[in-house]
Amino acid sequence: MKTVLSTLNAKYIHTSLSIRYLKAYAEPDYDIELAEYTIKDPAMNIVTDLHAKKPEIIGFSCYIWNIEETIKVIKMLKKINPSLLIVLGGPEVTYDTREWMEKIPEVDFIIIGEGEQSFKQLLDELHGEHNYENVSGIAYRKDAALQIKPQRNKIDLKTLPSPFRFKEDLSQLSKRVTYIETSRGCPFSCQFCLSSIEVGVRYFDREKVKEDIRFLMEHGAKTIKFVDRTFNISRSYAMEMFQFLIDEHKPGTVFQFEITADIMRPEVIQFLNDNAPKGLFRFEIGVQSTNDATNELVMRKQNFSKLTRTVTMVKEGQKIDQHLDLIAGLPEEDYHSFKKTFNDVFELRPEELQLGFLKMLRGTGLRLRAEDHGYVYMDHSPYEILKNNILSFEDITKIKHVEDVLEKYWNDHRMDETVEYLVSNVFASPFDFFQDFGTFWDKKGWSRIGHQLEDLYKHLFEFLASSNHDVVDIVSGFMKYDYLRNQKFKPRKPWWDDALSKQERSKIYHSILENPLLLGEEFARKQLTEKDLFKHTVLETLPFNLNHYLKTGKMVEEGSFILVHYDTVHSKTTVYTALSREFESKVG
């Protein structure tokens, strides 16, 4: 019976680890074809492609991000071919299995929990005697009655074959994210997380994992993401793997980990700061809330002072980018408490700060006790909360405004100096800036349209002009600086109107040509010609002493100008600055 394993990934660059484990475990007894799509692909296109493969059995890996689209595909496939056997698996259908079997009558089987053994056993019965009662961890129908067979013992992870050796995957390794796991399970009990349901942590064979990583790198993998729920739960194991990756990595490879920051020892971070090449590692850290009462209610143990120590040490080491997560809507975290959480975490200045909203995942303790906190949430995936006993829908809407501009103006790092000045000197707190701007953004209707880079600068300028007239000149100076220094090539038409006339600009350029030391020795050594200046540089005035601010963090309001050189030969952008008064005195 021809078997296809499929899933709908969130993005094209993602790959499904689960269906690859199922395929690897079923081989060599069964030859299984993999078929991956995205949730953005039209359902009809997916159905057309799958039907063309002429399968007799199709298995789908189901998650909160793809279940709704997967159901559409399933229903069409079954209408086209009623004899097609459809199998579902994955975390979304592992819980409330009876409900799923009743909701989707087109589904013939559901694999419950860890699927490698159960799926292989099911294939054995489908090709044999059809005695499904012999298969553990499945749901099926018998004489119109639903049968649910519980899972038996967990599989020995050290016996699992590698899911990374399929020839059809090799050509895509450099273009997509490769997911790898070295353990399953989580030692913590956070009530909003599915990982808390599985007791204990089990490890794969270390040497096999290392061989897989070597194989992936040799065949071009560039981004390898560890999906272990807490990679550093064992310090000795984490240290061994860090050392291995440092010793054997290939240039251009990036490894991403989910770590628990407050249990990471300073000596481990110091080791990474001393030995890891810059950009080799990336940490994802779930902070979620800094409210102790909230963390206690969701059975989450977190020492924020130790977490702060870890994040700060990593940041000061300048080797590893950090992505920190927050969850709005946790129990007893009202709008003002969440504001404090946001400001506490933003104070750490992570490279990325992701603001998410609580999702009441099937099977979690928080969903089972939703009434205790008055939770109202979506009936369909992703089951995001709409309100609870202390957080209104209006509050959630306001926080969503924060999320929108946070992503565009902080996480994308388009204007770091501008945002830093605003949150430190203009607004009462970082949250106040993102909230006020986000609300303005929403009222303007900008959340419903696309934006060019220049639009983002114009929108911020419009917001500031409408609310902070006394700082517009200063902040627009920072915006010009950020805009120009982050370009790889000389921009054709900046987003602002020229402050200098052609005659003034020409006069300054000729003064620089006559005396290049006006912009320092480094600039003078470049020996730029008149053609170079006019073709590859931008000249702009600022209302403050940029050099002094960058060195001291203090604002001195005196005229200066910047000259930004776009070196196309070395693909490098350099900013040079001088005070207007010093420049004029030297020229005179």
Protein Blocks (a to p, Z undefined) as FASTA:
>chain_A
ZZddddddfbfkbccfklmmmmmmmpmkbccddddddfkbcfklmmmmmmmnopabdcdd
ddfklmmmmmmmmmmmmmmmmmbccddedjklmgoklmmmmmmmmbmbdcehjfklmmmm
mmmmmmmnopaklpghiacdeehiacdddddddddfklpccfklcfklmmmmmmpccddd
fbecjfbfcfkbfklmpgcjddddfklmmmmmmmmmmnopabdcdfbfblmlpmklmmmm
mmmmmmmmcehiacdddddfklpcfklmmmmmmmmcghkaccdddfkpacfklmmmnopa
cdfklmmmmmmmmmmnomaccdddddehiahiafklmmmmmmmmmmnopabdcddddddd
ehiaklmmmmmnopacdfbdehiafbdfklcfklmmmmmmmmmmmmmmmmnomalmlmmm
mmmmmmmbfklmmmmmmmmmmmnopmmpccdfklmmmmmmmmmmmmmmmlmmmmmmmmmm
mmmmmpfbdcfbdcbdcfbdfklmmmmmmmmmmmmmlnojklmmnopafklmmmmcccdd
dfbdfklmmmnopacdddddddddddfklopacdddddfklmmmmmZZ
